[in-house]
Amino acid sequence: MIKKFCILFLIPICLFSCKETSAPLTNGYIESISIDGKNISSGGIVYDVKTSDVVISVNFSTEIDKNLVDKSKLKTNMVNESELTILENEDPRTLVFKINKKLDFYTKYFIDFVAGENFGINLIDSQGYNFMTEINPTPKFPIISNDSLLTLVQKQTFKYFWDYGHPVSGLARERFGSGETVTTGGSGFGLMAILVGIKRGFITRQQGFERFEKIVNFLGNTAEKFHGAFPHWLNGTNGNTQAFSTKDNGADLVETSFLIAGLLAVQSYFSSGNAAEKAMCTNIQKIWEGVEWTWFQKNGEQKLYWHWSPFYHWDMNLPIQGWNEGLITYVLAASSPTFPISKNVYTEGWARNGRMKNGNKYYNTILPLGENLGGPLFFSHYSFLGLDPRKLVDNFANYWQQNVAHAKINYSYCVANPRGYYGYSDKCWGLSASDIQNGYTASSPTNDRGTIAPTAALSSIPYTPEESMHALNFYYYTIGDKLWGEYGFKDSFNLSKQWFADSYLAIDQGPIVVMIENYRTGFIWNLFMQRQDIKNGLTKLGFTY
């Protein structure tokens, strides 16, 4: 709970009983105030104030009678009289006092100067000021090596998909507390995270296989599909579509792509296994071959569309066009063994004949593709959990350069902090889609609400290893008492508002596990890119890799 304290500066109008009327006091007002050396305007707030020996300096518009300043008349429940010292200074218009009491860490205080005949003047306006003390820098957990910390984060975050997976379908729940609602795209990320769990020894190969077999059987035999594509959300028990919005109650081709990418990584891992594992791989192949990618060209148009509903048909009318998270959709559509799109659909639909290019410089970094300042960081994560960007090049971009530039611009923006949010720094950065207080948004430099999502910096670790590691250490050691939980880091936080989410989201937890592993070993990248069908699709679209 935010703590609020008030200092009321009061002084008696008359110190003795008399019949004569005192001379009226000169009108005055507060011209400026600084707290711990930080200037602040009325109604404003300053951050990161130290917790000890706080000095508050108040400048008035006219001289004050300092002889009338009596500490016993300074009413406050932040400090008592003995914990407050009035400091001498030569300016007759300035009052300086020091709080000798040690204040609480990361606590919001406010100070009100009440209008009236106070301080030897008639203060004509009440004024209020706020400040927040610094975050406790003491590590909240024992210090371990960076390598051990990466493993710990992977293991704890992996639990979201393993321990909290839906008991019937095995798929990932949309978010913590979502009950029957499972997410197809987030489950694709979860499939890859479970593969990492096997590799890291969090579970055995057999345990992983049993979970994968449950998921594949549910997807193949129970889950509702539309021209082979899955909806955004499913009921985890009966497989029925759960509408994402009124008209989004059918196929979601982008979410399907994330799911298929996860299934193909699983198939690659078990392709040379025993008879039961090979049987599961055969069932994955049926799901893969069943997606009618060309149907989503909407009557033969040279682009793919995101949604189709049996009730509303193409009413959503949202083409999948770059630059965003949808590159994997076009790569899979070109790689399909049964319903492949042509290169022209990629060139005209996704790349818009080059109109997805950017080429501008932000914070001394050239951004090859996409919107100004790069957009939310998940653009550089979701497609690239399996798709390896390290050597990926086509006529429009070098995708390693694109993703590194995107992450560095996001980092540099947060360090520059043009909107003045508390906490943004070289160790607290990362704007992406996440929960915000009372809602959800795709945060970016052009849509900045002061909310940091740990997945943004952590899933960018292949692109910004040092910057991401600094963020990880801050999230875990400095604010981990508020941010670290049962399934890893909670979804987001806003230090200015003293708000920390209590949520976990599959689409944010999955990339943390997978991209940390890709940074460490390239494991999921290698599984996905070794596939001949993917190589064929990339070659068709003009990529080198």
C-alpha positions in Angstrom: 0.0 0.0 0.0 1.3 3.5 -0.8 2.2 5.4 2.3 1.3 9.1 2.4 2.4 11.6 4.9 1.7 15.3 5.3 3.7 18.1 6.7 1.6 21.1 7.8 3.4 24.3 8.4 1.5 26.2 11.1 2.3 29.2 13.2 0.2 31.1 15.6 -1.3 34.3 14.3 -1.2 35.9 17.8 1.2 34.9 20.5 -0.5 36.7 23.3 -3.9 38.1 24.2 -4.5 41.7 23.1 -7.2 44.0 22.0 -5.1 45.7 19.3 -5.3 44.3 15.8 -1.9 43.0 14.4 -0.6 44.5 11.2 -1.7 42.5 8.2 1.0 40.1 7.0 2.5 40.5 3.5 1.0 38.2 0.9 3.4 35.6 -0.6 3.6 32.3 -2.3 6.0 29.5 -2.9 8.2 30.2 -5.9 10.1 26.9 -6.0 11.0 23.9 -3.9 13.6 21.2 -4.1 13.7 17.9 -2.4 17.0 16.2 -2.1 18.4 18.6 -4.7 15.7 17.8 -7.2 13.4 20.7 -8.3 9.7 20.0 -8.3 6.5 21.9 -9.3 3.3 22.0 -7.3 1.4 18.8 -7.7 4.4 17.1 -9.2 6.7 14.3 -8.0 10.4 13.6 -7.8 11.8 10.1 -7.7 14.7 8.3 -6.3 15.0 10.4 -3.2 17.5 9.0 -0.7 16.1 7.7 2.5 18.4 9.5 5.0 19.2 13.1 5.6 16.6 14.4 3.2 16.9 18.2 2.7 13.9 20.2 1.6 14.5 23.8 0.4 11.5 26.2 0.0 11.9 29.5 -1.8 9.1 32.1 -1.1 8.2 35.2 -3.2 9.0 37.5 -0.3 11.0 37.5 2.9 9.8 35.3 5.8 10.2 36.0 9.4 12.3 33.1 10.5 11.9 34.1 14.1 8.3 32.9 13.8 9.3 29.4 12.6 8.7 27.2 15.6 9.4 23.5 15.1 6.8 22.6 17.6 4.2 24.1 15.2 5.4 22.0 12.2 2.7 19.4 12.3 3.7 16.1 10.6 3.3 12.4 11.0 6.4 11.7 8.9 8.7 13.0 11.6 8.4 14.4 15.1 10.0 17.6 16.3 13.2 16.0 17.4 13.7 14.4 14.0 13.5 17.7 12.1 16.3 20.3 11.9 15.9 23.8 10.5 19.1 24.7 8.7 20.6 28.1 8.7 20.9 30.0 5.4 21.5 33.6 4.5 18.6 34.0 2.0 15.7 35.7 3.9 13.2 34.2 1.4 14.3 30.6 1.8 13.5 28.0 4.4 15.7 24.9 4.5 15.0 21.9 6.7 16.4 18.4 7.0 14.6 15.2 8.0 16.9 13.3 10.3 14.7 10.2 10.4 15.5 7.4 8.0 12.6 7.1 5.6 11.2 3.9 4.2 12.5 2.6 0.8 10.4 2.9 -2.3 7.7 4.9 -0.5 5.6 7.8 -1.8 5.4 10.8 0.5 3.6 14.1 0.0 4.0 17.5 1.6 1.3 20.1 1.8 1.9 23.8 2.6 -1.4 25.1 3.8 -2.5 28.6 2.8 -2.9 31.2 5.6 -0.8 33.4 7.9 2.1 31.0 8.2 5.9 31.6 8.1 5.5 35.3 8.8 3.7 35.8 5.6 0.2 35.3 4.3 0.6 32.2 2.1 -2.1 32.9 -0.6 -2.2 29.4 -2.1 -1.9 25.9 -0.6 0.7 23.9 -2.4 1.3 20.1 -2.5 4.4 18.2 -3.5 5.3 14.5 -3.7 8.4 12.5 -3.7 9.3 8.8 -3.8 12.3 7.3 -2.1 14.8 5.1 -3.7 14.4 1.4 -4.2 16.3 -0.7 -1.7 19.5 -1.8 -3.6 20.2 -4.7 -1.3 20.1 -8.0 -3.2 16.8 -9.9 -2.4 18.3 -13.3 -3.1 21.8 -14.8 -2.8 24.2 -13.8 -5.6 24.9 -16.6 -8.1 26.8 -16.8 -11.4 25.1 -15.4 -14.5 25.1 -18.8 -16.0 23.3 -20.3 -13.0 20.9 -17.4 -13.0 20.0 -18.0 -16.6 19.3 -21.7 -15.8 17.2 -20.7 -12.8 15.1 -18.3 -14.9 14.5 -21.0 -17.5 13.6 -23.6 -15.0 11.2 -21.4 -13.0 9.5 -20.1 -16.2 9.3 -23.5 -17.7 7.0 -24.5 -14.8 4.3 -22.3 -16.3 3.9 -24.7 -19.2 4.7 -27.9 -17.2 3.0 -27.5 -13.9 0.3 -25.2 -15.1 -0.5 -26.8 -18.4 -4.1 -27.8 -18.9 -4.7 -31.2 -17.3 -6.8 -32.6 -20.2 -5.2 -31.1 -23.4 -1.8 -30.4 -22.0 -1.9 -27.1 -23.8 -0.8 -23.8 -22.2 -3.5 -21.8 -20.5 -3.8 -18.2 -21.9 -2.7 -16.7 -18.6 -2.6 -17.5 -14.9 -6.2 -18.0 -13.8 -7.7 -18.5 -17.2 -9.2 -21.9 -16.3 -10.4 -23.7 -19.4 -9.0 -21.2 -21.9 -5.9 -22.4 -23.7 -3.9 -20.5 -26.2 -2.8 -22.0 -29.5 0.1 -19.5 -30.2 1.3 -19.6 -26.6 1.1 -23.4 -26.7 3.5 -23.3 -29.6 5.9 -21.4 -27.5 5.3 -23.8 -24.7 6.1 -26.8 -26.9 9.5 -25.3 -27.5 9.9 -24.4 -23.8 9.3 -28.1 -22.9 11.9 -29.1 -25.4 14.3 -26.8 -23.5 13.1 -28.5 -20.3 14.2 -31.9 -21.7 17.6 -30.5 -22.8 18.3 -28.8 -19.5 17.2 -31.9 -17.5 14.2 -30.3 -15.8 12.2 -33.3 -17.0 13.2 -36.6 -18.8 12.7 -37.3 -22.5 10.0 -39.7 -21.6 8.1 -37.2 -19.5 8.3 -34.7 -22.3 7.2 -37.2 -24.9 4.1 -38.1 -22.9 3.1 -34.5 -22.6 3.7 -33.9 -26.3 1.7 -37.0 -27.2 -1.3 -35.8 -25.2 -1.1 -32.4 -26.9 -0.7 -33.8 -30.4 -3.6 -36.2 -29.9 -5.8 -33.4 -28.6 -4.9 -31.1 -31.5 -5.4 -33.8 -34.1 -8.6 -35.4 -32.8 -10.4 -33.0 -30.5 -9.5 -29.4 -31.2 -11.8 -27.5 -33.6 -10.1 -26.4 -36.9 -11.1 -24.2 -39.8 -9.5 -25.2 -43.1 -6.8 -26.8 -41.0 -6.1 -23.7 -39.0 -6.7 -23.3 -35.3 -8.5 -20.5 -33.4 -6.7 -18.1 -31.1 -8.3 -19.8 -28.1 -9.6 -23.2 -27.4 -11.5 -24.8 -24.5 -8.8 -27.1 -23.0 -11.3 -29.9 -22.3 -13.6 -30.2 -25.2 -11.5 -28.4 -27.9 -14.3 -26.0 -28.9 -13.4 -22.5 -30.1 -13.5 -19.7 -27.5 -13.9 -16.4 -29.2 -11.1 -13.9 -28.9 -13.5 -11.2 -29.9 -17.0 -11.1 -31.4 -15.9 -11.8 -35.0 -12.7 -13.5 -34.1 -14.3 -16.9 -33.5 -12.7 -18.9 -36.2 -9.3 -19.4 -37.7 -6.3 -17.3 -36.6 -3.6 -17.9 -39.0 -0.8 -16.2 -37.1 -1.5 -18.0 -33.9 -1.7 -21.2 -35.9 1.8 -20.4 -37.3 3.2 -20.1 -33.8 1.6 -23.5 -32.9 2.8 -25.2 -36.0 6.4 -23.9 -35.5 6.4 -25.5 -32.1 5.0 -28.8 -33.4 7.7 -28.9 -36.2 10.4 -28.4 -33.6 9.0 -31.3 -31.6 8.8 -33.4 -34.7 12.5 -32.6 -35.5 13.5 -33.6 -32.0 11.7 -37.0 -32.0 12.0 -37.9 -35.7 14.6 -40.6 -35.2 13.1 -41.9 -32.0 11.3 -45.1 -31.1 8.1 -46.5 -32.6 5.8 -44.5 -30.3 7.8 -41.3 -30.9 7.7 -41.8 -34.7 3.9 -42.4 -34.5 3.5 -39.0 -32.8 5.7 -37.4 -35.5 3.3 -38.9 -38.1 0.4 -37.3 -36.4 2.2 -34.0 -36.3 2.8 -34.3 -40.0 -1.0 -34.7 -40.5 -1.7 -31.5 -38.6 1.0 -29.7 -40.6 -0.2 -30.9 -43.9 -3.8 -30.1 -43.0 -3.4 -26.3 -42.8 -4.8 -24.8 -46.0 -2.5 -21.8 -46.2 -3.7 -20.8 -49.7 -7.3 -20.6 -48.4 -6.3 -17.6 -46.5 -5.4 -15.7 -49.6 -9.1 -14.8 -49.6 -10.2 -15.8 -53.1 -6.8 -15.8 -54.6 -5.5 -12.4 -53.5 -1.7 -12.0 -53.4 -1.6 -11.8 -49.6 -2.6 -13.8 -46.6 -5.3 -12.8 -44.2 -5.2 -13.2 -40.4 -8.7 -14.4 -39.7 -11.6 -16.4 -41.1 -14.8 -17.3 -39.4 -17.6 -19.7 -40.4 -20.1 -17.1 -39.1 -18.5 -13.8 -40.2 -16.3 -15.1 -43.0 -13.7 -12.5 -44.0 -15.3 -9.6 -42.0 -12.2 -9.1 -39.8 -10.5 -8.2 -43.1 -6.9 -8.0 -41.6 -4.1 -8.8 -44.1 -0.9 -10.1 -42.6 1.6 -7.5 -43.8 5.0 -6.6 -42.6 6.7 -5.5 -40.5 5.3 -7.3 -37.4 5.4 -10.7 -35.8 3.9 -12.5 -38.9 7.0 -13.4 -40.9 6.8 -17.0 -39.7 3.3 -17.3 -41.2 4.7 -16.6 -44.7 7.7 -18.9 -44.2 5.5 -21.7 -43.1 3.0 -21.0 -45.9 5.8 -21.2 -48.5 7.2 -24.4 -46.8 3.9 -26.2 -46.7 4.0 -29.7 -48.4 0.3 -29.5 -49.4 -0.9 -25.9 -49.7 2.2 -23.7 -50.5 1.9 -20.1 -51.4 4.0 -18.5 -54.2 6.9 -16.1 -53.7 4.7 -13.4 -55.2 2.3 -13.6 -52.2 5.2 -13.0 -49.9 6.6 -10.1 -52.0 3.3 -8.3 -52.6 1.5 -9.3 -49.4 4.0 -9.5 -46.6 6.8 -7.2 -47.9 4.4 -4.9 -49.8 6.9 -4.7 -52.6 9.4 -3.1 -50.2 7.1 -0.7 -48.4 7.8 -2.4 -45.1 11.3 -0.9 -45.2 12.3 1.8 -42.8 16.0 2.8 -43.1 15.9 5.7 -40.7 18.3 6.2 -37.8 17.1 6.2 -34.2 19.6 6.8 -31.4 22.4 6.3 -33.9 21.1 2.9 -35.0 19.7 2.3 -38.5 16.4 0.4 -38.4 16.0 -1.6 -41.7 12.3 -2.5 -41.4 9.1 -1.5 -39.7 7.5 1.4 -37.9 9.2 4.4 -36.3 11.5 3.4 -33.4 10.8 -0.3 -34.1 7.5 -1.1 -32.3 7.0 -3.6 -29.5 9.8 -6.0 -29.0 7.8 -9.1 -29.6 8.2 -8.4 -33.3 11.7 -9.6 -32.9 10.8 -12.6 -30.7 7.7 -14.6 -31.9 8.8 -15.4 -35.4 12.4 -16.0 -34.4 11.9 -18.6 -31.6 12.5 -21.2 -34.3 13.5 -19.2 -37.4 17.2 -18.5 -37.0 17.9 -14.8 -37.8 21.7 -15.1 -37.5 22.4 -15.6 -41.2 18.9 -14.8 -42.5 18.9 -12.4 -45.5 16.6 -11.6 -48.4 16.0 -8.7 -50.7 14.5 -6.6 -48.0 16.7 -7.0 -45.0 19.5 -8.7 -43.0 17.3 -10.1 -40.2 20.0 -10.3 -37.6 20.8 -6.6 -38.2 17.0 -5.9 -38.1 16.5 -7.6 -34.7 19.7 -6.3 -33.1 18.8 -2.7 -34.2 15.2 -3.1 -32.9 16.4 -4.3 -29.5 19.1 -1.6 -29.2 16.7 1.2 -30.2 14.2 0.0 -27.6 17.0 -0.1 -25.0 18.3 3.3 -25.9 14.9 4.8 -25.8 14.4 3.5 -22.2 17.8 4.8 -21.2 17.0 8.3 -22.6 13.6 8.1 -21.0 12.1 11.1 -22.7 8.8 10.9 -20.7 10.5 10.8 -17.4 9.2 7.5 -16.0 10.7 6.4 -12.7 13.2 3.5 -12.9 13.9 3.5 -16.7 17.6 3.0 -17.0 20.3 0.8 -18.6 19.3 -1.9 -16.2 15.5 -1.5 -16.3 14.2 -1.4 -19.9 12.1 -3.3 -22.4 8.8 -2.3 -24.0 6.5 -5.0 -25.5 2.9 -6.3 -25.3 2.0 -6.9 -21.7 -0.5 -6.3 -19.0 -0.6 -2.7 -17.7 -2.5 -1.4 -14.7 -6.2 -2.0 -15.5 -5.6 -3.2 -19.0 -3.3 -4.6 -21.7 -1.3 -2.9 -24.4 1.5 -3.3 -26.9 4.0 -1.0 -25.4 6.7 0.6 -27.6 8.6 3.9 -27.8 5.5 5.4 -29.5 3.1 3.9 -27.0 4.9 4.1 -23.7 2.7 3.9 -20.6 5.6 3.6 -18.2 5.3 -0.2 -17.9 8.2 -2.5 -18.4 7.7 -6.2 -19.4 10.6 -8.5 -18.4 10.0 -10.7 -21.5 11.1 -7.7 -23.6 14.7 -7.5 -22.4 15.1 -11.2 -21.5 13.8 -12.5 -24.8 16.1 -10.1 -26.6 19.2 -11.6 -25.0 20.6 -13.1 -28.3 20.5 -9.5 -29.7 21.6 -7.5 -26.6 23.4 -10.0 -24.3 25.0 -7.4 -22.0 22.0 -5.1 -21.8 19.7 -8.0 -21.2 21.9 -9.5 -18.5 22.0 -6.2 -16.7 18.2 -6.1 -16.8 18.0 -9.7 -15.5 20.2 -8.9 -12.6 18.0 -5.9 -11.7 14.8 -7.8 -12.0 16.0 -10.7 -9.9 18.2 -9.1 -7.3 16.9 -5.6 -6.9 13.1 -5.9 -7.3 12.8 -9.7 -7.2 10.9 -9.5 -3.9 8.1 -7.9 -5.9 8.6 -9.4 -9.4 9.8 -13.0 -9.0 7.2 -15.7 -8.4 6.1 -19.3 -8.9 6.4 -19.3 -12.7 9.3 -16.9 -13.1 9.0 -13.2 -13.5 5.5 -11.7 -13.4 4.3 -10.1 -16.6 5.1 -6.5 -16.0 5.6 -3.6 -13.6 5.4 0.2 -13.5 7.8 1.7 -10.9 6.2 5.2 -11.3 2.9 3.8 -10.1 4.3 1.3 -7.7 2.4 -1.3 -9.6 3.5 -4.9 -10.2 1.4 -7.4 -12.2 0.3 -10.6 -10.5 -0.2 -12.2 -13.8 1.7 -14.7 -16.0 1.0 -14.9 -19.8 1.9 -17.8 -22.0 3.0 -15.6 -24.9 5.4 -13.7 -22.6 6.7 -16.6 -20.6 7.5 -18.9 -23.5 9.9 -16.6 -25.4 12.0 -16.1 -22.2 12.8 -19.8 -21.9 13.3 -20.3 -25.7 15.4 -17.2 -26.5 17.6 -17.7 -23.5 18.3 -21.2 -24.8 18.9 -20.0 -28.4 21.4 -17.5 -26.9 23.2 -20.2 -25.0 23.2 -23.1 -27.5 21.0 -22.3 -30.5 19.0 -25.4 -29.6 15.6 -24.5 -30.9 17.0 -22.6 -33.9 18.9 -25.7 -34.9 15.9 -28.0 -34.6 13.7 -25.8 -36.7 16.2 -24.9 -39.4 17.4 -28.4 -40.0 14.1 -29.3 -41.6 14.2 -29.7 -45.4 10.7 -28.3 -45.8 11.6 -25.1 -44.1 14.8 -24.8 -46.2 12.7 -25.3 -49.3 10.3 -22.6 -48.3 13.0 -20.1 -47.4 14.8 -20.7 -50.7 11.5 -20.3 -52.6 11.0 -16.9 -51.0 14.5 -15.7 -51.9 16.2 -16.1 -48.5 19.7 -17.2 -47.8 20.3 -18.6 -44.3 
